[in-house]
Amino acid sequence: PTPVQDLVSSLWPTPSSSSPPVIETTAPTSADCMMVHIELYFDAFPYDTQWWLVQGDLNAFENKKPKFIGKSPRPYDVERLSNVTHSFCLGESQYSFMIFDDNGNGMCCKSGDGYYRLYYGDDNMEFAKGGKFGFFDVSVFEVPFPTRSPSWTPIPTTAMPTS
């Protein structure tokens, strides 16, 4: 394995034998969160692409306390050269969107014109986009409460692991 594959393997969560966590069933109100959408258009090999949406940045992994908000569905129920959108109501915090490609050729351009994009609001305000990457890509962004900043424009940063 390459150093990047070792890094991705070390980030993959290890199943625990403890009882499953209690899941909150009350949906947040629009005053408590902002709807953020993740759109994925897959290349000819959708099964080699996985993604995570995590609260916090890469330090959460270094501290071994990541809080997963969303992950690729299993089994990967997607068709070749098709798209899917996942929506999340995110509260005020910092988040990291991480996308992985098992073959190291991203979602674009060798096996199709795949991409991912993150957007919010009724106007589909895009704030992160990609598809041409190797084994993984990371976008870090912050979400404040909409009632505090109705004209919010997120500023994503790309973070590359240092170790």
N, C-alpha and C positions, 0 to 999 in steps of 0.2 A: 504493500500500500504506500501511496505517496503521503507526504506530510499533511496535505490538505485533507486527504481521506482519513488520516489518523485524527485530525482535528474534528471533522464532522462526526466520526465514530465516537469520540470522547464527549461530544455535545448531545448525542442521542440519549434520551432518558432511559434509565435502567428500570425495568418493572419491579415494583415492590410487592412484598407479600402481605402488606397491611390491608385493612379493610378499605373499600372504595370511599372516596371523599363524599361528603354530603353536598349535593348540588342545589344551589339557590334556585327556587322555582319562580320567584317573583321577578317579573321583567322590570328593568329600570325604566323610569319615565324619561321623556325627552329632555327635561331640565337636568337630569343626572348624567346624561351621556350624549355622545355625538355618533351618528351612524357613519361608519367607515366601511367601504366596500373594497373587496379584493377580487379583481377580475383576472382570470387566467385563460389564455388561449394556448392550447397545447400543440406541440409539434407532432411529428409522426410517432414519437415514442413517449406517450404521456405517463407510462408506468414508471419511468425512471426519474420523475419529478415529484418532490415532496416539498411542503412548506410548513412553517410554523409562524404563529403570531403570538408574541410573548410580551408580557408587561415588564418594562425595564429595558436595560441595554445588555451588552455582552457580559458585564460584570455579574449579572444574575447567574450566568452559567459558571463563571469562575468561582462564585460562592456556593455553587450547587443548589441554588434556590430559585430556579426559574418558575414563573407563574404563567402557564400556558393559557392563552385565551382561545386559540383555535389551532387546528392541525389539519393536514391533508386527511380526507376521509379514507378509511380502510375498509374493504378493499378499494383500490382506486377505481371508482366508478365513472370513468371518463372515456370518451371516444377519441380516436386519433383526429388531429386537426379540428378540435371542437373547443368551445369555450364554456366556462362556468363562472359564476359570481357568488362569493360568500360575503355576508354582511354581518357586522358586529357593532353593537352599541357600546362604545368605549367611554369610560369615565376619565376624569382629569388625571393624566399620568404620562409617563414616557413609555413608548412601545417600540418593539423591534419586529420587523417582518423579515423572515429568513426563508430563502428558497434554495433548494438543493437539487442537483442533477447528478445521478449516479454515474453517468458516462462522462461527465466533465465537459459537455458541449452545450450547456445551457438549453434554452428553449428556442433559440433562433440561431442560426440561419442555415446550418448544415442539413437539418432534417425537417425544415418547415419554418414558417415565419411566426413562431410562437412568441408570447410575451406575457408579462404580468403588469398590472397597473393598480395603484391604490388611489381611491378618490372618495370624496365626501359631498354631502349636500344635494339639494334638488338640481343644482346646475352641474353636477358631476365634476367638481373641482379636483382635477388630478394633481397629486403631490408626490408620487413616486412611480417610476416606470422602468422596465428593463426586460431583458430576454437574452441579450448577448452577454453571457458570463461563462465561467468555467464550471467548477464544481458547486459554487454557491454564490449568492449575492445577499447583501444585508441592507435594509433601509431602517434607520432609526428616526422616529418622529414623536412629537408631543401633542397631546390633546388637552386643551383647557375646557372648563365648563362653558357651553355656548352662552349662558346667561351673563357671564363675566366678559366675554369677548365675542360679540356677535359678528364681527368682521374678521374673524380669525383666518389666517392663511398659514398653513403648516410649512415648516422649512425642514425638509428631510436631510439627513446626513448619511453618508455611506460609511459604515464602520468595518474595518478589516481586523480580524483578530491578530494580536501581536505575538502570541505564543503558539 
